[in-house]
Amino acid sequence: MTELRFRLHLSRDVALRYYRGLAATVVVRAETGQTLSFPAHHIRPFVDAAGVNGLFKISFDSNNKMQSIKRIAR
């Protein structure tokens, strides 16, 4: 299993666009410099009154299929 870490900081207004499905894909840069793209619905659990903020870990299986995203720090 491959794991990558990335920081995500979205304002409340931008996060709500993702939450409501108005934006379909999240694109971030991992700490390794790799660009990651994943479906926006995966960040819904992390949206709060301030938006989305924190350090996240994304896991992939051996076929590079996304398995999970977890917030590991705020």
PQR file of N, CA, C, O and H, with PARSE charges and radii, in Angstrom:
ATOM      1  N   MET A   1       0.843  -1.180   0.000 -0.4000 1.5000
ATOM      2  CA  MET A   1       0.000   0.000   0.000 -0.0000 2.0000
ATOM      3  C   MET A   1       0.886   1.241   0.000  0.5500 1.7000
ATOM      4  O   MET A   1       1.879   1.314   0.724 -0.5500 1.4000
ATOM      5  N   THR A   2       0.514   2.196  -0.813 -0.4000 1.5000
ATOM      6  CA  THR A   2       1.227   3.464  -0.911 -0.0000 2.0000
ATOM      7  C   THR A   2       0.469   4.525  -0.129  0.5500 1.7000
ATOM      8  O   THR A   2      -0.757   4.604  -0.206 -0.5500 1.4000
ATOM      9  H   THR A   2      -0.293   2.136  -1.401  0.4000 1.0000
ATOM     10  N   GLU A   3       1.195   5.333   0.618 -0.4000 1.5000
ATOM     11  CA  GLU A   3       0.587   6.436   1.359 -0.0000 2.0000
ATOM     12  C   GLU A   3       1.333   7.724   1.027  0.5500 1.7000
ATOM     13  O   GLU A   3       2.563   7.753   0.987 -0.5500 1.4000
ATOM     14  H   GLU A   3       2.191   5.268   0.680  0.4000 1.0000
ATOM     15  N   LEU A   4       0.575   8.774   0.794 -0.4000 1.5000
ATOM     16  CA  LEU A   4       1.136  10.100   0.535 -0.0000 2.0000
ATOM     17  C   LEU A   4       0.464  11.105   1.455  0.5500 1.7000
ATOM     18  O   LEU A   4      -0.696  10.939   1.832 -0.5500 1.4000
ATOM     19  H   LEU A   4      -0.424   8.750   0.827  0.4000 1.0000
ATOM     20  N   ARG A   5       1.197  12.142   1.812 -0.4000 1.5000
ATOM     21  CA  ARG A   5       0.651  13.194   2.682 -0.0000 2.0000
ATOM     22  C   ARG A   5       0.550  14.488   1.901  0.5500 1.7000
ATOM     23  O   ARG A   5       1.365  14.773   1.024 -0.5500 1.4000
ATOM     24  H   ARG A   5       2.139  12.277   1.506  0.4000 1.0000
ATOM     25  N   PHE A   6      -0.480  15.275   2.242 -0.4000 1.5000
ATOM     26  CA  PHE A   6      -0.659  16.580   1.609 -0.0000 2.0000
ATOM     27  C   PHE A   6      -1.385  17.507   2.565  0.5500 1.7000
ATOM     28  O   PHE A   6      -2.110  17.060   3.453 -0.5500 1.4000
ATOM     29  H   PHE A   6      -1.143  15.044   2.954  0.4000 1.0000
ATOM     30  N   ARG A   7      -1.183  18.798   2.376 -0.4000 1.5000
ATOM     31  CA  ARG A   7      -1.895  19.820   3.146 -0.0000 2.0000
ATOM     32  C   ARG A   7      -3.022  20.347   2.293  0.5500 1.7000
ATOM     33  O   ARG A   7      -2.879  20.511   1.081 -0.5500 1.4000
ATOM     34  H   ARG A   7      -0.593  19.161   1.654  0.4000 1.0000
ATOM     35  N   LEU A   8      -4.152  20.613   2.937 -0.4000 1.5000
ATOM     36  CA  LEU A   8      -5.304  21.157   2.228 -0.0000 2.0000
ATOM     37  C   LEU A   8      -5.881  22.283   3.067  0.5500 1.7000
ATOM     38  O   LEU A   8      -6.204  22.093   4.239 -0.5500 1.4000
ATOM     39  H   LEU A   8      -4.268  20.480   3.921  0.4000 1.0000
ATOM     40  N   HIS A   9      -6.007  23.452   2.462 -0.4000 1.5000
ATOM     41  CA  HIS A   9      -6.581  24.623   3.122 -0.0000 2.0000
ATOM     42  C   HIS A   9      -7.595  25.233   2.163  0.5500 1.7000
ATOM     43  O   HIS A   9      -7.231  25.872   1.176 -0.5500 1.4000
ATOM     44  H   HIS A   9      -5.744  23.606   1.510  0.4000 1.0000
ATOM     45  N   LEU A  10      -8.859  25.028   2.466 -0.4000 1.5000
ATOM     46  CA  LEU A  10      -9.946  25.580   1.659 -0.0000 2.0000
ATOM     47  C   LEU A  10     -10.796  26.484   2.528  0.5500 1.7000
ATOM     48  O   LEU A  10     -11.171  26.112   3.640 -0.5500 1.4000
ATOM     49  H   LEU A  10      -9.154  24.509   3.268  0.4000 1.0000
ATOM     50  N   SER A  11     -11.097  27.654   2.032 -0.4000 1.5000
ATOM     51  CA  SER A  11     -11.993  28.537   2.767 -0.0000 2.0000
ATOM     52  C   SER A  11     -13.373  27.897   2.857  0.5500 1.7000
ATOM     53  O   SER A  11     -13.664  26.924   2.160 -0.5500 1.4000
ATOM     54  H   SER A  11     -10.792  27.956   1.129  0.4000 1.0000
ATOM     55  N   ARG A  12     -14.205  28.444   3.707 -0.4000 1.5000
ATOM     56  CA  ARG A  12     -15.562  27.922   3.879 -0.0000 2.0000
ATOM     57  C   ARG A  12     -16.319  27.928   2.551  0.5500 1.7000
ATOM     58  O   ARG A  12     -16.973  26.945   2.204 -0.5500 1.4000
ATOM     59  H   ARG A  12     -13.969  29.234   4.273  0.4000 1.0000
ATOM     60  N   ASP A  13     -16.234  29.026   1.814 -0.4000 1.5000
ATOM     61  CA  ASP A  13     -16.968  29.143   0.549 -0.0000 2.0000
ATOM     62  C   ASP A  13     -16.488  28.128  -0.485  0.5500 1.7000
ATOM     63  O   ASP A  13     -17.301  27.504  -1.165 -0.5500 1.4000
ATOM     64  H   ASP A  13     -15.703  29.825   2.096  0.4000 1.0000
ATOM     65  N   VAL A  14     -15.192  27.965  -0.603 -0.4000 1.5000
ATOM     66  CA  VAL A  14     -14.646  27.002  -1.564 -0.0000 2.0000
ATOM     67  C   VAL A  14     -14.998  25.579  -1.137  0.5500 1.7000
ATOM     68  O   VAL A  14     -15.384  24.762  -1.973 -0.5500 1.4000
ATOM     69  H   VAL A  14     -14.531  28.472  -0.050  0.4000 1.0000
ATOM     70  N   ALA A  15     -14.870  25.278   0.146 -0.4000 1.5000
ATOM     71  CA  ALA A  15     -15.189  23.938   0.648 -0.0000 2.0000
ATOM     72  C   ALA A  15     -16.653  23.593   0.389  0.5500 1.7000
ATOM     73  O   ALA A  15     -16.973  22.449   0.066 -0.5500 1.4000
ATOM     74  H   ALA A  15     -14.556  25.942   0.825  0.4000 1.0000
ATOM     75  N   LEU A  16     -17.535  24.567   0.529 -0.4000 1.5000
ATOM     76  CA  LEU A  16     -18.958  24.315   0.276 -0.0000 2.0000
ATOM     77  C   LEU A  16     -19.224  23.986  -1.186  0.5500 1.7000
ATOM     78  O   LEU A  16     -20.145  23.224  -1.481 -0.5500 1.4000
ATOM     79  H   LEU A  16     -17.275  25.496   0.792  0.4000 1.0000
ATOM     80  N   ARG A  17     -18.451  24.533  -2.099 -0.4000 1.5000
ATOM     81  CA  ARG A  17     -18.595  24.178  -3.515 -0.0000 2.0000
ATOM     82  C   ARG A  17     -18.295  22.697  -3.721  0.5500 1.7000
ATOM     83  O   ARG A  17     -19.003  22.009  -4.457 -0.5500 1.4000
ATOM     84  H   ARG A  17     -17.702  25.152  -1.859  0.4000 1.0000
ATOM     85  N   TYR A  18     -17.239  22.210  -3.065 -0.4000 1.5000
ATOM     86  CA  TYR A  18     -16.914  20.791  -3.144 -0.0000 2.0000
ATOM     87  C   TYR A  18     -17.991  19.956  -2.455  0.5500 1.7000
ATOM     88  O   TYR A  18     -18.417  18.925  -2.975 -0.5500 1.4000
ATOM     89  H   TYR A  18     -16.664  22.769  -2.468  0.4000 1.0000
ATOM     90  N   TYR A  19     -18.422  20.407  -1.290 -0.4000 1.5000
ATOM     91  CA  TYR A  19     -19.409  19.672  -0.501 -0.0000 2.0000
ATOM     92  C   TYR A  19     -20.723  19.517  -1.266  0.5500 1.7000
ATOM     93  O   TYR A  19     -21.349  18.458  -1.229 -0.5500 1.4000
ATOM     94  H   TYR A  19     -18.075  21.244  -0.867  0.4000 1.0000
ATOM     95  N   ARG A  20     -21.127  20.561  -1.948 -0.4000 1.5000
ATOM     96  CA  ARG A  20     -22.402  20.546  -2.679 -0.0000 2.0000
ATOM     97  C   ARG A  20     -22.303  19.857  -4.033  0.5500 1.7000
ATOM     98  O   ARG A  20     -23.314  19.705  -4.719 -0.5500 1.4000
ATOM     99  H   ARG A  20     -20.618  21.421  -1.978  0.4000 1.0000
ATOM    100  N   GLY A  21     -21.116  19.440  -4.429 -0.4000 1.5000
ATOM    101  CA  GLY A  21     -20.955  18.761  -5.705 -0.0000 2.0000
ATOM    102  C   GLY A  21     -20.783  19.693  -6.890  0.5500 1.7000
ATOM    103  O   GLY A  21     -20.860  19.252  -8.037 -0.5500 1.4000
ATOM    104  H   GLY A  21     -20.294  19.563  -3.873  0.4000 1.0000
ATOM    105  N   LEU A  22     -20.550  20.983  -6.632 -0.4000 1.5000
ATOM    106  CA  LEU A  22     -20.358  21.939  -7.717 -0.0000 2.0000
ATOM    107  C   LEU A  22     -18.960  21.821  -8.328  0.5500 1.7000
ATOM    108  O   LEU A  22     -18.732  22.260  -9.455 -0.5500 1.4000
ATOM    109  H   LEU A  22     -20.487  21.341  -5.700  0.4000 1.0000
ATOM    110  N   ALA A  23     -18.048  21.240  -7.597 -0.4000 1.5000
ATOM    111  CA  ALA A  23     -16.704  20.941  -8.102 -0.0000 2.0000
ATOM    112  C   ALA A  23     -16.503  19.437  -7.932  0.5500 1.7000
ATOM    113  O   ALA A  23     -16.758  18.897  -6.856 -0.5500 1.4000
ATOM    114  H   ALA A  23     -18.233  20.883  -6.681  0.4000 1.0000
ATOM    115  N   ALA A  24     -16.054  18.768  -8.969 -0.4000 1.5000
ATOM    116  CA  ALA A  24     -16.017  17.305  -8.957 -0.0000 2.0000
ATOM    117  C   ALA A  24     -14.687  16.706  -8.506  0.5500 1.7000
ATOM    118  O   ALA A  24     -14.650  15.578  -8.014 -0.5500 1.4000
ATOM    119  H   ALA A  24     -15.847  19.207  -9.843  0.4000 1.0000
ATOM    120  N   THR A  25     -13.606  17.448  -8.671 -0.4000 1.5000
ATOM    121  CA  THR A  25     -12.285  16.873  -8.432 -0.0000 2.0000
ATOM    122  C   THR A  25     -11.436  17.799  -7.571  0.5500 1.7000
ATOM    123  O   THR A  25     -11.455  19.018  -7.742 -0.5500 1.4000
ATOM    124  H   THR A  25     -13.636  18.364  -9.071  0.4000 1.0000
ATOM    125  N   VAL A  26     -10.701  17.211  -6.652 -0.4000 1.5000
ATOM    126  CA  VAL A  26      -9.725  17.942  -5.838 -0.0000 2.0000
ATOM    127  C   VAL A  26      -8.347  17.624  -6.409  0.5500 1.7000
ATOM    128  O   VAL A  26      -8.021  16.461  -6.648 -0.5500 1.4000
ATOM    129  H   VAL A  26     -10.685  16.221  -6.513  0.4000 1.0000
ATOM    130  N   VAL A  27      -7.546  18.655  -6.626 -0.4000 1.5000
ATOM    131  CA  VAL A  27      -6.183  18.479  -7.110 -0.0000 2.0000
ATOM    132  C   VAL A  27      -5.249  19.116  -6.081  0.5500 1.7000
ATOM    133  O   VAL A  27      -5.380  20.297  -5.760 -0.5500 1.4000
ATOM    134  H   VAL A  27      -7.811  19.599  -6.432  0.4000 1.0000
ATOM    135  N   VAL A  28      -4.310  18.325  -5.570 -0.4000 1.5000
ATOM    136  CA  VAL A  28      -3.364  18.797  -4.555 -0.0000 2.0000
ATOM    137  C   VAL A  28      -1.959  18.313  -4.904  0.5500 1.7000
ATOM    138  O   VAL A  28      -1.781  17.419  -5.732 -0.5500 1.4000
ATOM    139  H   VAL A  28      -4.203  17.366  -5.831  0.4000 1.0000
ATOM    140  N   ARG A  29      -0.978  18.915  -4.263 -0.4000 1.5000
ATOM    141  CA  ARG A  29       0.404  18.461  -4.423 -0.0000 2.0000
ATOM    142  C   ARG A  29       0.820  17.773  -3.123  0.5500 1.7000
ATOM    143  O   ARG A  29       0.735  18.357  -2.043 -0.5500 1.4000
ATOM    144  H   ARG A  29      -1.123  19.641  -3.591  0.4000 1.0000
ATOM    145  N   ALA A  30       1.267  16.531  -3.245 -0.4000 1.5000
ATOM    146  CA  ALA A  30       1.732  15.768  -2.090 -0.0000 2.0000
ATOM    147  C   ALA A  30       3.071  16.320  -1.617  0.5500 1.7000
ATOM    148  O   ALA A  30       3.735  17.057  -2.345 -0.5500 1.4000
ATOM    149  H   ALA A  30       1.335  16.057  -4.122  0.4000 1.0000
ATOM    150  N   GLU A  31       3.461  15.968  -0.412 -0.4000 1.5000
ATOM    151  CA  GLU A  31       4.745  16.405   0.134 -0.0000 2.0000
ATOM    152  C   GLU A  31       5.917  15.930  -0.724  0.5500 1.7000
ATOM    153  O   GLU A  31       6.993  16.526  -0.688 -0.5500 1.4000
ATOM    154  H   GLU A  31       2.921  15.369   0.179  0.4000 1.0000
ATOM    155  N   THR A  32       5.714  14.860  -1.494 -0.4000 1.5000
ATOM    156  CA  THR A  32       6.757  14.324  -2.376 -0.0000 2.0000
ATOM    157  C   THR A  32       6.881  15.123  -3.663  0.5500 1.7000
ATOM    158  O   THR A  32       7.818  14.915  -4.434 -0.5500 1.4000
ATOM    159  H   THR A  32       4.839  14.376  -1.523  0.4000 1.0000
ATOM    160  N   GLY A  33       5.936  16.047  -3.905 -0.4000 1.5000
ATOM    161  CA  GLY A  33       5.923  16.822  -5.129 -0.0000 2.0000
ATOM    162  C   GLY A  33       4.984  16.265  -6.177  0.5500 1.7000
ATOM    163  O   GLY A  33       4.751  16.908  -7.201 -0.5500 1.4000
ATOM    164  H   GLY A  33       5.175  16.216  -3.279  0.4000 1.0000
ATOM    165  N   GLN A  34       4.434  15.071  -5.941 -0.4000 1.5000
ATOM    166  CA  GLN A  34       3.499  14.470  -6.879 -0.0000 2.0000
ATOM    167  C   GLN A  34       2.165  15.211  -6.853  0.5500 1.7000
ATOM    168  O   GLN A  34       1.727  15.679  -5.802 -0.5500 1.4000
ATOM    169  H   GLN A  34       4.624  14.549  -5.110  0.4000 1.0000
ATOM    170  N   THR A  35       1.528  15.314  -8.008 -0.4000 1.5000
ATOM    171  CA  THR A  35       0.200  15.903  -8.096 -0.0000 2.0000
ATOM    172  C   THR A  35      -0.826  14.794  -7.948  0.5500 1.7000
ATOM    173  O   THR A  35      -0.762  13.776  -8.636 -0.5500 1.4000
ATOM    174  H   THR A  35       1.884  14.934  -8.862  0.4000 1.0000
ATOM    175  N   LEU A  36      -1.775  15.004  -7.038 -0.4000 1.5000
ATOM    176  CA  LEU A  36      -2.836  14.035  -6.790 -0.0000 2.0000
ATOM    177  C   LEU A  36      -4.164  14.617  -7.218  0.5500 1.7000
ATOM    178  O   LEU A  36      -4.414  15.811  -7.050 -0.5500 1.4000
ATOM    179  H   LEU A  36      -1.827  15.832  -6.479  0.4000 1.0000
ATOM    180  N   SER A  37      -5.006  13.779  -7.765 -0.4000 1.5000
ATOM    181  CA  SER A  37      -6.351  14.175  -8.155 -0.0000 2.0000
ATOM    182  C   SER A  37      -7.293  13.093  -7.661  0.5500 1.7000
ATOM    183  O   SER A  37      -7.067  11.908  -7.904 -0.5500 1.4000
ATOM    184  H   SER A  37      -4.803  12.809  -7.901  0.4000 1.0000
ATOM    185  N   PHE A  38      -8.359  13.503  -6.962 -0.4000 1.5000
ATOM    186  CA  PHE A  38      -9.313  12.520  -6.456 -0.0000 2.0000
ATOM    187  C   PHE A  38     -10.703  13.138  -6.416  0.5500 1.7000
ATOM    188  O   PHE A  38     -10.834  14.362  -6.388 -0.5500 1.4000
ATOM    189  H   PHE A  38      -8.542  14.466  -6.765  0.4000 1.0000
ATOM    190  N   PRO A  39     -11.748  12.303  -6.411 -0.5600 1.5000
ATOM    191  CA  PRO A  39     -13.119  12.817  -6.388  0.2800 2.0000
ATOM    192  C   PRO A  39     -13.387  13.675  -5.149  0.5500 1.7000
ATOM    193  O   PRO A  39     -13.001  13.320  -4.035 -0.5500 1.4000
ATOM    194  N   ALA A  40     -14.045  14.791  -5.363 -0.4000 1.5000
ATOM    195  CA  ALA A  40     -14.286  15.768  -4.302 -0.0000 2.0000
ATOM    196  C   ALA A  40     -15.141  15.237  -3.161  0.5500 1.7000
ATOM    197  O   ALA A  40     -15.030  15.729  -2.038 -0.5500 1.4000
ATOM    198  H   ALA A  40     -14.359  15.079  -6.268  0.4000 1.0000
ATOM    199  N   HIS A  41     -15.985  14.255  -3.415 -0.4000 1.5000
ATOM    200  CA  HIS A  41     -16.857  13.779  -2.334 -0.0000 2.0000
ATOM    201  C   HIS A  41     -16.061  13.187  -1.166  0.5500 1.7000
ATOM    202  O   HIS A  41     -16.599  13.034  -0.070 -0.5500 1.4000
ATOM    203  H   HIS A  41     -16.075  13.856  -4.327  0.4000 1.0000
ATOM    204  N   HIS A  42     -14.790  12.856  -1.389 -0.4000 1.5000
ATOM    205  CA  HIS A  42     -13.969  12.290  -0.316 -0.0000 2.0000
ATOM    206  C   HIS A  42     -13.599  13.317   0.757  0.5500 1.7000
ATOM    207  O   HIS A  42     -13.189  12.933   1.852 -0.5500 1.4000
ATOM    208  H   HIS A  42     -14.352  12.980  -2.280  0.4000 1.0000
ATOM    209  N   ILE A  43     -13.735  14.611   0.464 -0.4000 1.5000
ATOM    210  CA  ILE A  43     -13.401  15.606   1.495 -0.0000 2.0000
ATOM    211  C   ILE A  43     -14.622  16.046   2.297  0.5500 1.7000
ATOM    212  O   ILE A  43     -14.480  16.795   3.263 -0.5500 1.4000
ATOM    213  H   ILE A  43     -14.068  14.922  -0.426  0.4000 1.0000
ATOM    214  N   ARG A  44     -15.801  15.602   1.922 -0.4000 1.5000
ATOM    215  CA  ARG A  44     -17.017  16.011   2.642 -0.0000 2.0000
ATOM    216  C   ARG A  44     -16.947  15.794   4.152  0.5500 1.7000
ATOM    217  O   ARG A  44     -17.383  16.667   4.902 -0.5500 1.4000
ATOM    218  H   ARG A  44     -15.917  14.994   1.137  0.4000 1.0000
ATOM    219  N   PRO A  45     -16.420  14.669   4.627 -0.5600 1.5000
ATOM    220  CA  PRO A  45     -16.374  14.479   6.089  0.2800 2.0000
ATOM    221  C   PRO A  45     -15.507  15.490   6.826  0.5500 1.7000
ATOM    222  O   PRO A  45     -15.617  15.626   8.045 -0.5500 1.4000
ATOM    223  N   PHE A  46     -14.642  16.203   6.100 -0.4000 1.5000
ATOM    224  CA  PHE A  46     -13.702  17.117   6.734 -0.0000 2.0000
ATOM    225  C   PHE A  46     -14.132  18.579   6.661  0.5500 1.7000
ATOM    226  O   PHE A  46     -13.438  19.452   7.182 -0.5500 1.4000
ATOM    227  H   PHE A  46     -14.553  16.092   5.110  0.4000 1.0000
ATOM    228  N   VAL A  47     -15.263  18.854   6.023 -0.4000 1.5000
ATOM    229  CA  VAL A  47     -15.750  20.228   5.901 -0.0000 2.0000
ATOM    230  C   VAL A  47     -16.383  20.649   7.222  0.5500 1.7000
ATOM    231  O   VAL A  47     -17.258  19.960   7.747 -0.5500 1.4000
ATOM    232  H   VAL A  47     -15.826  18.145   5.600  0.4000 1.0000
ATOM    233  N   ASP A  48     -15.933  21.791   7.760 -0.4000 1.5000
ATOM    234  CA  ASP A  48     -16.537  22.340   8.967 -0.0000 2.0000
ATOM    235  C   ASP A  48     -16.820  23.829   8.739  0.5500 1.7000
ATOM    236  O   ASP A  48     -16.722  24.310   7.610 -0.5500 1.4000
ATOM    237  H   ASP A  48     -15.222  22.351   7.334  0.4000 1.0000
ATOM    238  N   ALA A  49     -17.157  24.538   9.767 -0.4000 1.5000
ATOM    239  CA  ALA A  49     -17.545  25.942   9.632 -0.0000 2.0000
ATOM    240  C   ALA A  49     -16.430  26.811   9.060  0.5500 1.7000
ATOM    241  O   ALA A  49     -16.710  27.851   8.464 -0.5500 1.4000
ATOM    242  H   ALA A  49     -17.237  24.147  10.684  0.4000 1.0000
ATOM    243  N   ALA A  50     -15.182  26.408   9.226 -0.4000 1.5000
ATOM    244  CA  ALA A  50     -14.045  27.178   8.719 -0.0000 2.0000
ATOM    245  C   ALA A  50     -13.621  26.742   7.317  0.5500 1.7000
ATOM    246  O   ALA A  50     -12.787  27.401   6.697 -0.5500 1.4000
ATOM    247  H   ALA A  50     -14.955  25.563   9.709  0.4000 1.0000
ATOM    248  N   GLY A  51     -14.173  25.661   6.818 -0.4000 1.5000
ATOM    249  CA  GLY A  51     -13.774  25.113   5.519 -0.0000 2.0000
ATOM    250  C   GLY A  51     -13.128  23.761   5.719  0.5500 1.7000
ATOM    251  O   GLY A  51     -13.641  22.922   6.459 -0.5500 1.4000
ATOM    252  H   GLY A  51     -14.851  25.125   7.322  0.4000 1.0000
ATOM    253  N   VAL A  52     -11.996  23.548   5.058 -0.4000 1.5000
ATOM    254  CA  VAL A  52     -11.215  22.321   5.229 -0.0000 2.0000
ATOM    255  C   VAL A  52      -9.770  22.738   5.449  0.5500 1.7000
ATOM    256  O   VAL A  52      -9.187  23.444   4.625 -0.5500 1.4000
ATOM    257  H   VAL A  52     -11.579  24.230   4.457  0.4000 1.0000
ATOM    258  N   ASN A  53      -9.201  22.305   6.549 -0.4000 1.5000
ATOM    259  CA  ASN A  53      -7.821  22.643   6.868 -0.0000 2.0000
ATOM    260  C   ASN A  53      -7.134  21.466   7.519  0.5500 1.7000
ATOM    261  O   ASN A  53      -7.717  20.781   8.360 -0.5500 1.4000
ATOM    262  H   ASN A  53      -9.674  21.732   7.218  0.4000 1.0000
ATOM    263  N   GLY A  54      -5.882  21.228   7.127 -0.4000 1.5000
ATOM    264  CA  GLY A  54      -5.120  20.209   7.813 -0.0000 2.0000
ATOM    265  C   GLY A  54      -4.126  19.480   6.946  0.5500 1.7000
ATOM    266  O   GLY A  54      -3.973  19.751   5.755 -0.5500 1.4000
ATOM    267  H   GLY A  54      -5.408  21.784   6.445  0.4000 1.0000
ATOM    268  N   LEU A  55      -3.458  18.548   7.586 -0.4000 1.5000
ATOM    269  CA  LEU A  55      -2.525  17.635   6.941 -0.0000 2.0000
ATOM    270  C   LEU A  55      -3.261  16.307   6.793  0.5500 1.7000
ATOM    271  O   LEU A  55      -3.829  15.792   7.756 -0.5500 1.4000
ATOM    272  H   LEU A  55      -3.582  18.328   8.553  0.4000 1.0000
ATOM    273  N   PHE A  56      -3.246  15.766   5.593 -0.4000 1.5000
ATOM    274  CA  PHE A  56      -3.998  14.558   5.290 -0.0000 2.0000
ATOM    275  C   PHE A  56      -3.075  13.467   4.775  0.5500 1.7000
ATOM    276  O   PHE A  56      -1.993  13.730   4.251 -0.5500 1.4000
ATOM    277  H   PHE A  56      -2.784  16.184   4.811  0.4000 1.0000
ATOM    278  N   LYS A  57      -3.538  12.231   4.942 -0.4000 1.5000
ATOM    279  CA  LYS A  57      -2.835  11.069   4.413 -0.0000 2.0000
ATOM    280  C   LYS A  57      -3.803  10.350   3.485  0.5500 1.7000
ATOM    281  O   LYS A  57      -4.937  10.061   3.868 -0.5500 1.4000
ATOM    282  H   LYS A  57      -4.417  12.017   5.368  0.4000 1.0000
ATOM    283  N   ILE A  58      -3.361  10.062   2.272 -0.4000 1.5000
ATOM    284  CA  ILE A  58      -4.175   9.337   1.308 -0.0000 2.0000
ATOM    285  C   ILE A  58      -3.478   8.002   1.034  0.5500 1.7000
ATOM    286  O   ILE A  58      -2.260   7.951   0.863 -0.5500 1.4000
ATOM    287  H   ILE A  58      -2.440  10.297   1.961  0.4000 1.0000
ATOM    288  N   SER A  59      -4.256   6.937   0.997 -0.4000 1.5000
ATOM    289  CA  SER A  59      -3.712   5.592   0.805 -0.0000 2.0000
ATOM    290  C   SER A  59      -4.234   4.994  -0.486  0.5500 1.7000
ATOM    291  O   SER A  59      -5.397   5.171  -0.849 -0.5500 1.4000
ATOM    292  H   SER A  59      -5.245   6.978   1.137  0.4000 1.0000
ATOM    293  N   PHE A  60      -3.345   4.276  -1.179 -0.4000 1.5000
ATOM    294  CA  PHE A  60      -3.678   3.605  -2.426 -0.0000 2.0000
ATOM    295  C   PHE A  60      -3.309   2.133  -2.329  0.5500 1.7000
ATOM    296  O   PHE A  60      -2.347   1.776  -1.649 -0.5500 1.4000
ATOM    297  H   PHE A  60      -2.400   4.133  -0.884  0.4000 1.0000
ATOM    298  N   ASP A  61      -4.071   1.273  -3.008 -0.4000 1.5000
ATOM    299  CA  ASP A  61      -3.724  -0.149  -3.039 -0.0000 2.0000
ATOM    300  C   ASP A  61      -2.650  -0.384  -4.106  0.5500 1.7000
ATOM    301  O   ASP A  61      -2.153   0.568  -4.707 -0.5500 1.4000
ATOM    302  H   ASP A  61      -4.853   1.562  -3.560  0.4000 1.0000
ATOM    303  N   SER A  62      -2.297  -1.638  -4.338 -0.4000 1.5000
ATOM    304  CA  SER A  62      -1.232  -1.968  -5.282 -0.0000 2.0000
ATOM    305  C   SER A  62      -1.593  -1.641  -6.732  0.5500 1.7000
ATOM    306  O   SER A  62      -0.715  -1.592  -7.593 -0.5500 1.4000
ATOM    307  H   SER A  62      -2.701  -2.412  -3.849  0.4000 1.0000
ATOM    308  N   ASN A  63      -2.872  -1.418  -7.003 -0.4000 1.5000
ATOM    309  CA  ASN A  63      -3.326  -1.022  -8.341 -0.0000 2.0000
ATOM    310  C   ASN A  63      -3.529   0.486  -8.446  0.5500 1.7000
ATOM    311  O   ASN A  63      -4.129   0.968  -9.406 -0.5500 1.4000
ATOM    312  H   ASN A  63      -3.586  -1.458  -6.304  0.4000 1.0000
ATOM    313  N   ASN A  64      -3.033   1.226  -7.463 -0.4000 1.5000
ATOM    314  CA  ASN A  64      -3.162   2.681  -7.384 -0.0000 2.0000
ATOM    315  C   ASN A  64      -4.603   3.158  -7.273  0.5500 1.7000
ATOM    316  O   ASN A  64      -4.926   4.280  -7.664 -0.5500 1.4000
ATOM    317  H   ASN A  64      -2.546   0.834  -6.683  0.4000 1.0000
ATOM    318  N   LYS A  65      -5.464   2.304  -6.741 -0.4000 1.5000
ATOM    319  CA  LYS A  65      -6.837   2.712  -6.459 -0.0000 2.0000
ATOM    320  C   LYS A  65      -6.880   3.300  -5.053  0.5500 1.7000
ATOM    321  O   LYS A  65      -6.360   2.706  -4.109 -0.5500 1.4000
ATOM    322  H   LYS A  65      -5.202   1.393  -6.424  0.4000 1.0000
ATOM    323  N   MET A  66      -7.502   4.475  -4.919 -0.4000 1.5000
ATOM    324  CA  MET A  66      -7.565   5.130  -3.629 -0.0000 2.0000
ATOM    325  C   MET A  66      -8.338   4.277  -2.623  0.5500 1.7000
ATOM    326  O   MET A  66      -9.413   3.761  -2.928 -0.5500 1.4000
ATOM    327  H   MET A  66      -7.924   4.957  -5.687  0.4000 1.0000
ATOM    328  N   GLN A  67      -7.783   4.138  -1.439 -0.4000 1.5000
ATOM    329  CA  GLN A  67      -8.411   3.360  -0.379 -0.0000 2.0000
ATOM    330  C   GLN A  67      -9.014   4.244   0.708  0.5500 1.7000
ATOM    331  O   GLN A  67     -10.113   3.972   1.191 -0.5500 1.4000
ATOM    332  H   GLN A  67      -6.909   4.557  -1.192  0.4000 1.0000
ATOM    333  N   SER A  68      -8.294   5.312   1.096 -0.4000 1.5000
ATOM    334  CA  SER A  68      -8.811   6.156   2.176 -0.0000 2.0000
ATOM    335  C   SER A  68      -8.078   7.488   2.219  0.5500 1.7000
ATOM    336  O   SER A  68      -6.966   7.639   1.713 -0.5500 1.4000
ATOM    337  H   SER A  68      -7.402   5.533   0.704  0.4000 1.0000
ATOM    338  N   ILE A  69      -8.751   8.444   2.844 -0.4000 1.5000
ATOM    339  CA  ILE A  69      -8.147   9.727   3.179 -0.0000 2.0000
ATOM    340  C   ILE A  69      -8.427   9.971   4.653  0.5500 1.7000
ATOM    341  O   ILE A  69      -9.561   9.830   5.111 -0.5500 1.4000
ATOM    342  H   ILE A  69      -9.654   8.321   3.255  0.4000 1.0000
ATOM    343  N   LYS A  70      -7.378  10.340   5.397 -0.4000 1.5000
ATOM    344  CA  LYS A  70      -7.526  10.632   6.821 -0.0000 2.0000
ATOM    345  C   LYS A  70      -6.817  11.934   7.137  0.5500 1.7000
ATOM    346  O   LYS A  70      -5.738  12.212   6.616 -0.5500 1.4000
ATOM    347  H   LYS A  70      -6.457  10.454   5.025  0.4000 1.0000
ATOM    348  N   ARG A  71      -7.439  12.734   8.002 -0.4000 1.5000
ATOM    349  CA  ARG A  71      -6.764  13.933   8.496 -0.0000 2.0000
ATOM    350  C   ARG A  71      -5.873  13.498   9.639  0.5500 1.7000
ATOM    351  O   ARG A  71      -6.330  12.844  10.576 -0.5500 1.4000
ATOM    352  H   ARG A  71      -8.316  12.508   8.425  0.4000 1.0000
ATOM    353  N   ILE A  72      -4.589  13.862   9.566 -0.4000 1.5000
ATOM    354  CA  ILE A  72      -3.652  13.433  10.612 -0.0000 2.0000
ATOM    355  C   ILE A  72      -3.190  14.599  11.484  0.5500 1.7000
ATOM    356  O   ILE A  72      -2.568  14.382  12.524 -0.5500 1.4000
ATOM    357  H   ILE A  72      -4.217  14.393   8.804  0.4000 1.0000
ATOM    358  N   ALA A  73      -3.487  15.832  11.070 -0.4000 1.5000
ATOM    359  CA  ALA A  73      -3.184  17.016  11.889 -0.0000 2.0000
ATOM    360  C   ALA A  73      -4.002  18.189  11.368  0.5500 1.7000
ATOM    361  O   ALA A  73      -4.380  18.226  10.197 -0.5500 1.4000
ATOM    362  H   ALA A  73      -3.992  16.008  10.225  0.4000 1.0000
ATOM    363  N   ARG A  74      -4.268  19.139  12.243 -0.4000 1.5000
ATOM    364  CA  ARG A  74      -5.010  20.349  11.831 -0.0000 2.0000
ATOM    365  C   ARG A  74      -4.088  21.468  11.504  0.5500 1.7000
ATOM    366  O   ARG A  74      -4.540  22.554  11.141 -0.5500 1.4000
ATOM    367  H   ARG A  74      -3.961  19.109  13.194  0.4000 1.0000
TER
END
